[in-house]
Amino acid sequence: LPPSASQPWWARVYENGDPDLQGWVENFELLSGGSNYVTDGPVPAATSEGQPTTLWIPYSATSSVPDNNRPMVVLQAGPNPMRGHTKLTLELSEAQEVALSVHDVLGRHIKTLHQGPVGAGQSSWQWDATDKHGAPVVSGKYFLRIDTQRSRHVSSITVLR
């Protein structure tokens, strides 16, 4: 089965090159019986040489098994890279419960921007590059994560100070 909101996939990844990888797995493939089953990337990851890490495989990964029941979810952020504030615009094909959050490159939760119902069409929020305590975040790459009732979508944004 392809990954789904109710049954996401996880993979154990072993890194045997650079001693400490922090950042992104630029792309990956899952093979089943010699056939490419899922291709996606980039996704956040952090490893230590020879040590396993858990890699989350998002529901939005491209799969050879189509999901025609999945609603359209589009997230745009601008400006990106950002200094100060950015506007996040979400477009949904149908009304649903949505959680919009910001995470760092290690996957740690930085701030929840919205949790609750969102109507079909466009909705927007501002992020002021602060964490959940109101403190400014450091320069770097962050992930905007959208969890809906049936899917999860991740995109990146860069903060410049």
C-alpha positions as CSV (number, residue, x, y, z in Angstrom):
1,L,0.0,0.0,0.0
2,P,1.2,3.5,-0.6
3,P,1.7,5.8,2.5
4,S,-1.5,7.3,3.8
5,A,-2.5,9.8,6.5
6,S,-3.7,6.9,8.7
7,Q,-0.7,4.7,7.9
8,P,2.4,6.8,7.0
9,W,5.6,4.9,6.1
10,W,8.8,5.1,8.1
11,A,12.2,3.9,7.0
12,R,15.4,3.2,8.9
13,V,18.3,4.9,7.2
14,Y,21.9,4.1,7.8
15,E,24.5,6.7,6.9
16,N,28.0,5.4,6.2
17,G,29.6,8.5,4.6
18,D,29.9,11.8,6.3
19,P,30.2,11.5,10.1
20,D,27.3,13.7,10.9
21,L,24.6,14.5,8.3
22,Q,22.2,17.2,9.2
23,G,19.9,18.6,6.6
24,W,18.1,16.9,3.8
25,V,17.9,13.6,2.0
26,E,17.6,15.3,-1.4
27,N,15.7,12.4,-3.0
28,F,15.0,8.7,-2.2
29,E,13.5,5.7,-3.8
30,L,11.7,2.7,-2.2
31,L,12.0,-0.4,-4.1
32,S,9.7,-3.4,-3.9
33,G,10.5,-6.5,-6.0
34,G,13.0,-4.5,-8.0
35,S,10.4,-1.9,-9.0
36,N,10.4,1.7,-8.0
37,Y,7.4,2.1,-5.7
38,V,7.8,5.6,-4.2
39,T,10.1,8.5,-5.1
40,D,10.3,11.7,-3.2
41,G,12.5,14.3,-1.6
42,P,13.9,16.4,-0.2
43,V,13.0,15.4,3.4
44,P,14.7,16.4,6.6
45,A,17.2,14.0,8.2
46,A,20.0,13.8,10.7
47,T,22.4,10.9,11.2
48,S,25.6,9.9,12.9
49,E,28.0,7.7,11.0
50,G,26.8,4.1,11.1
51,Q,23.8,4.9,13.3
52,P,20.2,4.5,12.1
53,T,17.8,7.4,11.9
54,T,14.1,7.3,11.1
55,L,13.1,8.9,7.9
56,W,9.5,9.9,7.5
57,I,8.1,9.2,4.1
58,P,5.3,11.8,3.5
59,Y,1.9,10.9,2.2
60,S,2.5,13.3,-0.7
61,A,5.3,11.0,-2.0
62,T,4.8,10.0,-5.7
63,S,3.5,6.5,-5.7
64,S,2.8,4.0,-8.5
65,V,-0.6,3.5,-6.8
66,P,-2.8,6.5,-7.5
67,D,-5.0,8.0,-4.7
68,N,-7.9,9.7,-6.5
69,N,-9.7,10.4,-3.2
70,R,-7.0,12.7,-1.9
71,P,-8.1,16.4,-1.8
72,M,-5.8,19.0,-3.4
73,V,-3.7,20.9,-0.9
74,V,-1.4,23.8,-2.1
75,L,0.9,25.8,0.2
76,Q,2.9,28.8,-0.9
77,A,5.2,31.0,1.2
78,G,6.4,34.4,0.1
79,P,8.8,36.0,0.4
80,N,11.1,32.9,0.5
81,P,13.9,33.4,1.6
82,M,12.4,35.6,4.3
83,R,13.5,38.4,6.6
84,G,11.0,39.3,9.2
85,H,7.7,38.1,8.0
86,T,6.3,35.8,5.3
87,K,2.8,35.2,4.1
88,L,1.7,31.6,3.9
89,T,-1.2,30.9,1.5
90,L,-3.0,27.6,1.7
91,E,-5.5,26.4,-1.0
92,L,-7.8,23.5,-0.2
93,S,-10.2,21.8,-2.7
94,E,-12.5,21.0,0.2
95,A,-13.1,22.2,3.8
96,Q,-11.2,20.2,6.4
97,E,-9.3,20.2,9.7
98,V,-5.8,21.6,9.3
99,A,-2.7,21.8,11.4
100,L,0.0,24.2,10.1
101,S,3.3,24.1,11.9
102,V,6.9,25.1,11.6
103,H,9.8,22.7,12.3
104,D,13.6,22.9,12.2
105,V,15.9,20.7,10.1
106,L,16.0,18.1,12.9
107,G,12.2,17.9,12.9
108,R,11.7,19.7,16.2
109,H,8.5,21.6,16.5
110,I,9.1,25.4,16.5
111,K,5.6,26.9,16.3
112,T,2.0,26.0,15.5
113,L,0.5,28.6,13.2
114,H,-3.0,27.2,12.9
115,Q,-4.9,24.2,14.3
116,G,-8.6,23.9,13.4
117,P,-11.1,24.0,10.5
118,V,-10.3,25.7,7.3
119,G,-12.8,26.2,4.5
120,A,-12.3,25.3,0.8
121,G,-10.5,27.9,-1.2
122,Q,-7.6,30.2,-0.1
123,S,-6.6,31.0,3.5
124,S,-3.5,32.8,4.6
125,W,-1.4,33.3,7.8
126,Q,1.7,35.3,8.6
127,W,4.8,33.8,10.2
128,D,7.1,36.3,11.9
129,A,10.1,34.0,12.2
130,T,9.6,33.4,15.9
131,D,9.2,30.3,17.9
132,K,6.3,29.3,20.2
133,H,7.7,31.5,22.9
134,G,7.9,34.6,20.7
135,A,11.7,34.4,20.5
136,P,13.3,35.0,17.0
137,V,14.5,31.8,15.3
138,V,18.1,31.7,14.0
139,S,18.9,32.0,10.3
140,G,18.5,28.7,8.4
141,K,16.1,26.3,6.7
142,Y,12.8,25.5,8.3
143,F,9.9,23.2,7.3
144,L,6.2,24.2,7.0
145,R,4.1,21.2,7.7
146,I,0.4,20.9,6.8
147,D,-1.5,18.0,8.3
148,T,-5.0,17.6,7.0
149,Q,-7.5,14.8,7.7
150,R,-6.1,12.7,4.9
151,S,-2.6,13.9,4.1
152,R,0.6,15.6,5.2
153,H,2.5,18.1,3.1
154,V,5.9,19.6,3.8
155,S,7.7,22.5,2.2
156,S,10.7,24.5,3.1
157,I,11.4,28.1,3.9
158,T,14.7,29.9,4.6
159,V,15.1,32.6,7.3
160,L,17.8,35.2,6.8
161,R,18.9,37.5,9.6
